[in-house]
Amino acid sequence: MFCNYTNPFNSSTILYFKTSENGRIRIVLYDNIGRTVLEVLDEFRPAGIHEIELDGSDLVSGVYLCILETGKGKYPLTITKLN
């Protein structure tokens, strides 16, 4: 599970994710042409439900692709930033 609230968002949004096992979690935000905009998270997390705040106050309006990477694969999430 990987989702966010609110979407679209203005200055920040909360990313929620659930992992079934302990491991390294990486979340990266990409712009609409595939450039890395922000590495949101890159750390070990225990199995369970997690939430982190994505501070998008420096981002321009637009649609972004957020990728959650775990040992089991990659999970995409599209988020929209409004100014």
C-alpha positions as CSV (number, residue, x, y, z in Angstrom):
1,M,0.0,0.0,0.0
2,F,1.3,3.4,-1.0
3,C,-0.9,6.6,-0.9
4,N,-0.9,10.2,0.1
5,Y,-3.3,12.7,1.6
6,T,-4.1,15.3,0.4
7,N,-3.8,15.1,-3.4
8,P,-3.6,17.6,-4.9
9,F,-1.6,19.4,-2.2
10,N,-0.2,22.9,-1.7
11,S,2.8,23.1,0.5
12,S,3.0,19.6,2.0
13,T,1.4,16.1,1.9
14,I,1.6,13.0,4.0
15,L,2.8,9.8,2.3
16,Y,1.5,6.6,3.8
17,F,3.0,3.2,3.2
18,K,2.9,-0.3,4.6
19,T,5.7,-2.9,4.5
20,S,5.4,-6.6,5.1
21,E,9.0,-7.0,6.3
22,N,11.9,-5.1,7.7
23,G,14.2,-3.5,5.2
24,R,15.6,-0.5,3.4
25,I,12.9,1.9,2.1
26,R,13.6,4.5,-0.6
27,I,11.1,7.1,-1.8
28,V,12.1,9.3,-4.7
29,L,10.1,12.1,-6.4
30,Y,10.5,12.6,-10.2
31,D,9.2,15.4,-12.4
32,N,7.1,14.7,-15.6
33,I,10.2,14.1,-17.7
34,G,11.8,11.7,-15.4
35,R,14.4,13.9,-13.6
36,T,15.0,13.2,-9.9
37,V,13.5,16.1,-8.0
38,L,13.8,15.0,-4.4
39,E,14.9,12.0,-2.4
40,V,12.2,11.9,0.2
41,L,13.4,8.9,2.2
42,D,16.3,6.4,2.2
43,E,16.5,4.4,5.4
44,F,15.8,1.1,7.2
45,R,12.3,0.7,8.4
46,P,10.7,-2.1,10.4
47,A,7.6,-3.9,9.0
48,G,4.4,-2.0,9.5
49,I,2.5,1.1,8.6
50,H,4.5,4.3,8.2
51,E,3.8,7.9,7.4
52,I,6.2,10.8,6.4
53,E,5.6,14.4,5.5
54,L,6.7,15.5,2.0
55,D,7.6,19.2,2.1
56,G,6.7,20.4,-1.4
57,S,7.0,24.1,-0.6
58,D,9.9,24.5,-3.0
59,L,8.3,22.5,-5.8
60,V,6.6,24.2,-8.8
61,S,3.0,23.3,-9.6
62,G,2.7,20.1,-11.6
63,V,2.3,16.4,-11.6
64,Y,5.0,14.3,-10.0
65,L,5.8,10.6,-9.9
66,C,6.7,9.2,-6.5
67,I,8.4,5.8,-6.4
68,L,8.6,3.7,-3.3
69,E,11.4,1.1,-3.5
70,T,11.6,-1.9,-1.2
71,G,13.3,-5.3,-1.3
72,K,10.1,-6.6,-3.0
73,G,9.9,-4.1,-5.8
74,K,9.0,-0.6,-6.9
75,Y,5.6,1.0,-6.3
76,P,4.5,4.2,-8.2
77,L,2.3,7.0,-6.9
78,T,1.3,10.1,-8.9
79,I,0.9,13.3,-6.9
80,T,-0.2,16.8,-8.0
81,K,1.3,20.0,-6.5
82,L,-0.8,23.2,-6.7
83,N,0.5,26.7,-5.8
